[in-house]
Amino acid sequence: MGKKYIAGVTHKTGSKGTIKQKISWNQLGMVFGGHLGMAPEEAAQVLTEHLFKDRSWKGDYKNPLGRMWQDQEVVKAFCIALADRDKLIKKYGIMKATSYMFYHSQSFQMFLIYANVRYVRDKFGLKKFQNDFAVWKKLPFLKKKFAKSNKLKPIADKKLRAKTEKMIDDFDSYNEKMLKTHENTPFGWRRKI
């Protein structure tokens, strides 16, 4: 009674007539290839591509709309997790809220279960989640929520306008003072004689 690690898959072995045999990727390809009418090499190649290289579930930078977002339950769970994140932002700030949500939020854990997404609960898993979250912010139904607002732009424009008006007034007052004692020639200011 123990565990065997065969081709990346764990198999339990027992004493009740089970066969203790290693399974290779080629044999796995033969099993799936026989059912689908494919050569074992082709079946093994398809299995490895879809098991290990498929990035279309969560989405990526080129196509943020992954297959998991087609399920309405996943979208609802993510919206609930975002609502909890908004509460945490008010309490902890943006950076701490995301990490607190990752480690402690029950709604985020429910989202992970619904979405069938797994993260290791350490700093590397947090970094991976933050990268995925940056991609998910570009989803069509979330773009407006994460759009950068220009709340400070009118205030900055007003300050800049006041600053330029003050500089123009200073320049005009300087010209008036200079005209009292100097004359403006094509070669520059000259003192009046």
BELKAHU-V832137 format. One record per pair of residues at least 24 apart in sequence whose C-alpha atoms are under 6 Angstrom apart, sorted by the first residue. I is the first residue (numbers start at 1). J is the second residue. D is the distance in Angstrom with one decimal. If there is no record, write none. Layout:
BEGIN
i:I j:J d:D
i:I j:J d:D
END
This chain:
BEGIN
i:61 j:135 d:5.8
i:64 j:135 d:5.8
i:74 j:114 d:5.6
i:74 j:115 d:5.5
i:77 j:111 d:4.9
i:78 j:111 d:5.7
i:81 j:107 d:5.1
i:81 j:108 d:5.1
END
